[in-house]
Amino acid sequence: MSKRILYFLTPSENISPFDVTIAADAGFDMVVPFTKVEPKQVSAMVQDAIFCRPPNRFNDTGIFIGGRDVHMATDMFQNAKNAMVGPFKVGVFADPNGAYTTSASIVALIEQVLNDKTGQGLSGKKVAVFGTGPVGLCTAILATQQGAKVKLCQLVADDDERSAQRFCERYNAEVEWVSAQTNDEKDIVVREAEIIVSAVRAGVRILENSLAHAKNLILAADTNAVPPSGVAGIGLNDLGVVAEVSGTRFLSIGPMAIGNLKYKTQFGLYEQIQKNSTAALIDFPEAYEFALSVLKQQAAKPEKSI
C-alpha cells in the first residue's frame, strides 16, 4: 500500500510543529517539509508531486501551504491549483499561521451562538474586528461574506491599510478600515458595534472601559488565551455565556471554544484530502464551510473525542 504523503510548503525558514503533529494524527504517513519556498516555485513542485503517481490518486498526496503571510499563501494556493493537469491532481490546503482555520472557527461559532440565542445570524449585523493581522483580516472577510457590515480596526500606527484592502479585494469583500488607536476612537467604534471580535496578540487587553459605551453589543469573541483576555469579561471556555462589563451585558465566546473547533476543523480538513471524492482544494471559505459542518454534526449527536 502506498504511503500517504503531505508536502508542507512554506516561505518561512521552518515549518510549524503544530501543523505537522495534526497532519500525522490525521493519517498522513509522511510529512515532507520544503522551506523558503517562493510562489513562483510552487507550480513545478506540485507537478513533480502529481506526475509521480498514476492519475486520480489524489487521496494519497497532499500539499499544505503554511507560513505567516496570507498574501503569499493566496498566491501559492492559486499557483498550486493552476498546476493540476487533467486527472493528475492532488489535494491542496492553505492555512498560513493557522489563520484560515481559526477565522473559520470564529465566524462559525458566532453564527451558531447568534442563531441559538437570538434566532438570527450575522446578516445585517455591525461587526468590529480588532486586530488587522491574518486572523483578523480573514475573520473580517468571512463575516462580510455572511452579510455583515464589518469594520477592521487599526490598533497600531504601522498596520498596513493598503495591504489589507488589497487582500479583501481578492475575495470581493467590502471591509471598512477604521482607526482604533486611542480610547476615544475605540469608544466610537464600540458604540455602533453589535458584534466584536478581538484578534490581537496574546496577553494584551484592548477593550474594558470602552464597553460602557457598547449599548448595542450582542456578542463578543476573543482569540487570546494568554491573560489578560483581549476583551474584559470573557472567560477561556465561554460559549454563549452572558458576560457583564461596565453595565453592558453580552454573549461571549472564549479562546478555548475557538481553539477546540479550530483543531477539529484542521484535523478534519487533513482527513478530507485523504477521503474526498475529488481533489480537495481548501482555502479559508472552504475551511469556514467545514467548521459549520462540524458544529452541525456536534448538534446532531453527542460529541466524540478525536
N, C-alpha and C positions, 0 to 999 in steps of 0.2 A: 504494500500500500504506500502511495506517495506521501511524503511529508507535506504538511500544510505550512506554508512559508508566508511570513509577513515581512515585507521590506519597509523599513522605517526610514523615511526621507526627511531630513531637517536641514535648514540653513544654519542652524546653531552648531556650536563646537561639540555638543554632546546630546544624546537622546535622553528622554525622561524615564527614570526608573518606574515611576507611577504607571505610565502608559505601557511599558514593557511587561510589567507584572500582570496587569489586567489582560493584556493580549495572551500571555501564556496561560492564565487561568481560564480564559475563554476558549482555549483549544488549539492555538497555534503551536506547532511543534518547534518551529524556529522563528526567531525574530532577528532579522539581519539589519544592523544599523548602517546608514550612509549619512555622514555629517558634512556640513559646509556645502550642501547641495544648492545650486542656483536654479531658478525656474527654467532657464534655457537648457539645462541638462536633463530635465525630467522626461521629456518625450523619448529620448534614446534609452534611458534607463527602464522606462515602462515597456518599451518594445523588446528590450532584452528579456524582460520577465514574461511577456506574453508568448513569445515565439519559441521558448524552450520546452513548452508542453503542448500537447495536442489541443485543437480548437475546442471551445466550450468546456474547458476545465477551470472555469473562473472561481469555483469554490475552493480550490487548492492553493490559490495565490492571492495575496492582498497587498495593497500599497497603503501605508499610513503616512500622512503628512503632518508633521509636528512643527516645532519651532515656537516663536513668540510673536511673529509679525503676521497679522491677518491678511495684509495686502499680498505679501509673498505667498502665503498659503493659498489664497484665491488664484493667483497666477499659476502656482504649481498644480493645483487641482484641475484647472482648465486645461493645462498642457497634458496632464495625465489622461483626461477624458479624450482629448483630441488624438492621442497616440494609439487608441484602440483601432484595430483593423479587422473588419468583418467579424467572424466568430472568435477571433483571438482577442480575448478580453480578460480583465481581472477586476476585482473589487477595489475601490478607492475610497478612503475615509480620511477626511481632513478634520483635525481638532487641535489647532495651534494653541499651546498653553492651556489646554482644556477649556478654552473659551466657548467653543461651539456646543459642547455637551452641557457646560454649566449654564450658559444663557438659555439653552433649550429647556433645561430643568426649571430655571427661574420662571420663565413665562408659562410653562405648562402648569406649574404649581399655582401661580397667580390665577390662571384661568379656572383651575379646579376649585380653589378656595372661594373665589368670587361666585362661581356658579352654585356651589354648595350653600354658601351663606347668604347670598343676595338674589340668586336666580338670574343673574346677568354676568356676562363675561367682560372682556376688555374692550369690545367695540364701543367707540364713542367716549371712552374714559380718557381723562387727562393724566398723563404719566410723566413723572420726573425721574430721570435716571442720573444718579450722581456717580461720576467716575467715567472717564472717556477712554479707558483702556479697552483691550479686546473684549472682555466680558460685558462691560457697559455698552460698548458700541453694538455688539451683536444682540444684546437684550433690547436696545432701542429699536433696532431694525425689526426684530421678531414681533415686538409689541405693536409697531406700526403696521406690520402685515396682518395683525389681528384686528385692525381698525381703530387702534388707539391714537390719540394725539400726543405725540411724545416730544419732550424737551430733554436734550442731552446737556447735562450741567457741568460746566468747566469749573474745576476747583483750584487749579494752579495755573500760573501765567504761561507756562511753556506747553500746555496742552495744545495739540495741533488741530485747529478747526478745519483747515483746508483738507488735511489728510482724512479726517473723519467724514467730512461731507463727500469726499470722493468715494470712500468706501460705501456710504449709504447709496450713492448714485448707482453703484454697480448692482445693487439689489432693488433699484427703483423705489427706494424708501425715502419719504419726505420727513426728515427729523430736524427739529429746530434746535439750534445751538444757542445756549444762554450762559452767561457768566453767573457763577455762584461762589465767587472767591471771598466775598465779605459776608458778614452776618446779615446785613441789610438786604443783600442780593438773595441770600438763602430764604429770608423771610418772604420776599416777593414770590419766589418760586413755590414755596410750600403753601402759600395762601390759596393758590389755584389747584394744586395737585390733589387728585383723588387716589392715585397710586404712586408710591415712592419706592424706588429700588436703589439700594446702596451697593455699589460695586467698586469700592475704593480699596486701597492697600490695607493689609492686615494691621489691626491694632490702632486704628485712627477713628475717632468718633467725629462724625460730620454734622449730625443733627441731634439736638437736645432742646435747647431753649427755643429754637425756631418752631418746634412742634406746637407751641402755644398758639401759633397763627394758623395751624393746619386744620381749619374747621371743616374743610371738605374732604379730609382724608378718610379713605375707606380701608386701605391696606398698605402695609409697608413690608418689604422683603430686604434681608441683609445677608450678604455673602461672607461676612467677616467672622471667622470662628476664633480669632485671637482677641482676648479682652483688651480694651473695652469694645462693645459692639459698635458698628458704624452708626446705627440708629438707636437711641436710648429706648429702653423698654422691651427690646426684642430678645427673647431667650434663644439659646442654642438650638433647642429641639422644637421650637414653636411651629405649628402648622395650623393656622386658622384660630390661634389663641387670641383673645381680646387683650390688648395692652392699653395702658393709660399713662400718658406723659403730659405734664403741664396742662392738665384738664382736657386733653384730646384723647379720645378713645379710637382705636383702630385694630383691625385684624393684622396679625403678624405671621411672618414666615421666617424661620431662622436658618442659619447656615448648615446645620446638621441635616435638616429636612432637604435642603437643596443638594447637599453633598450625597445623601443617600440615593436620590433619584439620578444624580449625575453619574454615580458609579454604575447603577443598573443600566442606564442608557448607554454608556460607553461599552460596558460588558456585552450588552445585547447587540450593539452595532458590530462589534468584532464577530459575534456569532452570526450575524446576518450575512457578512461577507462569505462565511463558510457554508451557509444553508440556503441562501436566496435562490430563487428560480431563474433570476437574471443576474448579470454582474452588478453588484451593489455600487452605487455612486452616491456618497454621503457627504453633503455639505451641511451647514447648520440649519437650514429649513427642514431638511430630511431628519436631522437629529431631533428637532422640535416635534415633528410628527411621531417619531418613535417614542419620545418621552411621554407624549399624550397616550400612546397605546399602552405603555407600561402602567400608567395611572388607571386606565380603563380596566386592564386585567386585574390590578390590585383590588379595584372596587367590585369586580365580578366574583372574586374568590378570595379566600384567606391568603395572606401573604406568605410565601415560602422563601427561605433563605437561599441565596445563590450558592 
